[in-house]
Amino acid sequence: MTAVPETAPTIDPHPPVALPLDHPGASDPRYRARRDAIARLAHAARDGRMPSIDYLPDEHATWRAVASRLAEGHARHAAAAYRAARHDLGLAEDRIPDLAALSERLARAHGIRLAPVPGLIDSRSFLTRLGAGVLSCTTFIRHGSRPEYTPEPDVVHEVLGHAPLFADATFAPLSRAFGRAAAVATTEGMRRLERLYWFTLEFGLIEEPAGLRAYGAGLLSSFGELPHAFGEAVERRPFVLEEVLETPYDYTCMQPRLFVVPSFAFLERQVLRFLDAGAR
């Protein structure tokens, strides 16, 4: 092993979070410093356990701005299973919840816990960790100047998008099945697996007795994308597994095409059929 001279400069193992120039917080030094501090908490978390974070008043204010708008959309467009699971979790609109406590509730009830990550991770890592019962969770919140927009998954997306359905008896094991498939998927299999996950657990629609509803986390965490999904600009197609697997997506824009399942039982059968075949 080569010794490092005592006079050598200290190398930060966790460099500052890089924000693209068009990020709403890119030119805000206070926001950037806060992001760096929260990222360090994620890096330092022991055994991947969710740290308790003392969120600032302006961060809770951003949460309230987003959550109140989303509540209107959820009442009109969210699937019944999502609304029930969110109610059971007791997620408040007035402040960011205690993520460590939320993780414990999810772990006790459905065997899935939250683990902090400093930012976006690759899809294979994200899904593989799900297979082990771990939801990789960002803990920062979007910039307060544009509460309607975030170029990356933030705590709103994780908690109001993903977490409720991880408290559902169907979605928790289905998510873990995605993860087990990702752990062994070929490169081509992973590409198809990503598309299946995108058009179901991220941007899925379901036809319920009360009408068309959303169950995907990407829809349920965006008060812009959610009404867009039900508008005239979106092509909504019946869910056909082979078509979904061959449909590319672009995460940088509003989705132009979405797929509708007739029931969650149907969704489970279709997804497991693909996963059981080896996600090829």
N, C-alpha and C positions, 0 to 999 in steps of 0.2 A: 504494500500500500504506500502511495506517495504521500509524504507529510506536507501539510499546508503551512507555509511560513506564517509566523505570528503577525507579520506586517501585511499579509494579504488582505485585500478589502473583503468585507463581509458581503456575502451574496444572499439576497433575500430569497428564500425558497418559495415565497408566495408574493410575486410581484403585483403591483396595483392592477385593478380590474381595467381591462382595455375596453373603451367604449367607442363605437364608430362615430365619426364626426356628425352624422345626422341623428344621433341619439338625443332625445330631449334634455338629458342631463349632462351631455358632453362638455358644455362650457360652464357648468356650475361646480366650482371647486368644493363647496360644502357637500353637495350630493355625491361627488366622486370620493371624497374622504369617507363619507358614511358607507358607501358601497365597499370600499376597501376594508373598513373595520368589520362589517358584517361578513365579508368573505373570509377574513382571518378567523372569525368565530367558527365558520364552517370547517376550515382546515384544521382547527385545533380540537374539534369535537372528538371526544374519546369514544372509540368503538362505534363511530358513526351515529352517536346518540344526539338527538335534537337539543341544542342549547336553549336556555331561556333567554330571550332577547327583550331588553327594555326599549320598546319602540318609542320614538319621539312623538310629540303632539302633532306635528305636521304630517308624520307618516300615518298616524291614526286618522287624520283628516282626509288624506288621500284615500285610505281604505273606505271611509264613510261615503265619500263622493262616488266611488265605484260601486260599493255594495248596495247603496240605495237605488242607483240606476239599474243594477242587475236584478234587484228584487222585483221591480216592475216587469222586466222581461221574463223572469222565472215564473211569475204568477201566470203569465200568458202563454209561454212557450216551453217551459221545462217539463220533462217527463215526470209522471207521477212518482216513479221510484226515486228519482233524484230529489224531488221536493220532500218526500217522506224521510229519506236518509239525512238530508240537510237538517230537517227539524229534529231528528233524533240526536244529531251531533250537537245541537244547540249553538250553531254558528251565529254570532251576533253581527249586526250591521254597523255598530258604533265604534268598534275597535278591532285591531288585528288580534286574533285569539292567541292564547298561550300555546305555542306549537309543541312544546314538550308534553303538555297535558293532552293535547289533541292526539299526538302520537301514541301515548299510553292508552287512550280510549280505543283507538283503532286496533292496536295490538291485542288488547284484551278481547275485543269483540270478534275480530276477523283475521287476526294473525298478520296484519300488515302494519309496519311502523314507518314513520317518516325519518329520513336521514338527510342532513344538510349537505348541499353542494354549493360551491361559490358561484356557479353559473351554468350555462347550457352544457350538457354532456352528450356524447354520441348516442345514437338510438340503440345500438347493440348493448352498450353499458346500461342505459336506462332500463331497457326491457329485461336484460339478464338479472338485474338487481330485483326487479319485480318478481321474478321467478323465485327468489329467495325471501320474498315477503317484505321487500324494502322499496318504498317510494322515494326516489331522489327528489329532494324538495329545496328549491331556492327560497331564501328567507328575506331577501330585499324586496322593496316595493318600488313600483314605477315612479317616474318623476312627477311631482305634483302639478307641474304646469300643463300636463296633458294626461289627465286621469283616464281619458277614453282610449289611450294608445300605449302599447308597450311593444318594443321590437324583440322582446325575449320573455320567456316564462318568468313571472314573478310570483310573490306570495299570494296574490289574488288568484292567479291561474291555478296554483297548486291547491289552495285551500277551498276556494269556491268552485273550481272546476273539477279537480280530481278527487279530493278527499271524500265528499259525500258518497260517491258511488263505490268507494272502497269500503264503505260501511254497509253495502248491499250484499245480500247473500249470493246473488248471481255474479256480480261483477268482480268481487274479490277473487274467487277461484279462477274466473276467466282471465283476469289480468295476470295471475300467476302462471297460467298455461301459456300465455304469450311469452312470458319470461323464460320458461323452460325451453320453448322452441327456439328463442333467440340464442340461447347458450350453445346450441349445436347447429344452427343454420349455416348453410353455405352462403357465399356472397350473393348469389342469385336468389336463394331462399330468403335471405335477409331483406333484399329489396322488395320482394313480394309481401313479406311479413310487415314491413314498415307501412306499405300501402294499406294493408288490411287493418292495421292498428289505427292509421290516420282516419280512414273512412268509417270507423266504428267508434272506438273509445275516445277519439279526439273530435271527430266531426260527424258523428252519427245522428240520424233522425229515425223516429219510430212512429208508426201509425197506431194511435191509441183510440179507444172508443170515443174520447172527447175530441179527437182530431190529431193532426200532425204535431209532434212534439220533438224536442231536442234532448239527447242524452250525452253527447260528446263534450268533453271538458273544454276543448277549444271554443266551442259555441257558448257554453254556459258561463265562461269566464270573461266574455267580451260583449259589452253592451252595444257594440257596433256590428260585430259578426252575427250575433244572435238574431236580430230582426232581419238582417240581410239574408239569412238562410231561408227565410219564409217569403222573400220578395220575388218579383218577376225576373230579376237578373240571374237567379240560380236555377239550373236544370236539376230537378230532383228525380232520380231514377230508382226503380225498384232494385233492391239488393240482389244481385246475381254474383256469386262468389268469383267466378272466372273473370267477369268484367271488372270487378273491384281490383283484383290482383294485377290487372293490366292497365289500370288507370293511374297515370302520374299525378303528382300534386305539387303545388308551389306554396310554400309556407309564408312567402313574403307578401301575399295579396289576399284579398277577400276570395273565398272559394267559389268558383263558378259552377261546380257540379258536386252534388251530395247524393248519398244513397240512403234509401228508406227501408227499414226492416218492418215486417208486419207484427213482430212480437219479440220479446227478449228470449223466449224459448227457441224461436227460429234462429235468432242471432247466435245463441250458444251452440246450436247444432251445426250451423255453417262454419263458425270459427273452429270448433273442435274437429270437424271433418278435415279441414286443412291442416291444422296443427298435428293431428294424429297421423296424417300421411307423411309427416316429417318436414313440413313447411318447405317443400321443394319449389 
